Amino acid sequence: MPASQDRPIIIHSLEEAKAAVTVAAELGLPITLRSAPGAAAYLGAQVFRDMIAVATGPDCAIAVTAVFDCGDDPGLALSALRHGLKVIRINAPAETREKIADIAAQTGARLEKENAEAEAPVLDLLESIDPEARVRTWLAQGA
Amino acid sequence: MDAEPCRLYLITPPSLDPAVFPEVLAAALDGGDVAAVQLRLKDADDDAIRRTAAAIVPVCGDRGVPLIMNDRPDLAAETGCDGVHIGQQDASYADARSAVGEQGIVGVTCHESRHLGMEAAEQGADYVAFGAFFPTATKQAKTAAEVAILEWWSELMVVPAVAIGGITTENCHPLIHAGADFLAVVSGVWNHPKGPASAVKDFNSIFAEGR
């Protein structure tokens, strides 16, 4: 996996998503955008999906991995899969994860890995004055 | 020092789905006492703000929790909010008061400035907000406020002080001890590992411990 994808970024709004994608595109690096912890409960899969789609646009030249955090609610994870999201973050017992992972695989989606991905350092853009500058610094540290 | 217990001032997530958020908000408010809810959508257009306000006005109203609109006195009045919160670069205090009326709530962001706080209080603000108190690694605060400003304010002033900025159940104790009347919380509730309702409950348990 390219180093920049080991440097996930938590976005809370379209503005932050756009900033992250813009900088990653400038640097020519793939990027992982993650919703806030448990955001599925209030943000909704459709809104997150659309947010990422608008931020990347039709001509995005870099790989963007969008990870939707469903907290510990398997129902929200299934809803996210139904709305076409491709990477889900879920805190659930192994047996439940296995079932959701199986359903995800049938739709070409997957669960975020429990350890390597889930515990990687992350940049949270909440309340950033200059999100582009923070993303630039963050991605440069991983390059 | 104020003997009144500190209370929770809940700010909405920066982005949300109006179709699902009311239920989540209702669950959070049912988790325990919440003094006020502020509708703050980061980059939503006016229609999205109107739709969200329409969806949550009854949720707050049914529970007797005032709903405060961020930044926009005009939309606060139009959507039936109970008040408006303005920053230093937003509408003037006079415009805000005019929009929501004498009975409405007007709160003012004062960053880390005693001067701005006194100015807002003299104008008639119903509360002043100081922060950000916790510019952690996960948050780049616009200003860095010291807890001492809350001690100073609570000893000298009657107008309530709201503390804001990166506040969680783990780091809130010094702000309560310093005399904050309200803690304004965003991700500390919405992104709490046990969910928003548990976060509200936990905050209230901490408040119940006293100052």
Interface residues (C-beta under 8 A of the other chain):
Chain A: I10 H12 S13 L14 E15 E16 A36 P37 G38 A39 A41 Y42 L43 G44 Q46 V47 M51 G71 D72 D124 L126 E127 S128 I129 D130 R134
Chain B: P13 P14 S15 L16 D17 A19 V20 F21 V24 L25 K42 D43 A132 T138 K139 Q140 A141 K142 G165 V186 S187 W190 N191 H192 P193 G195 P196
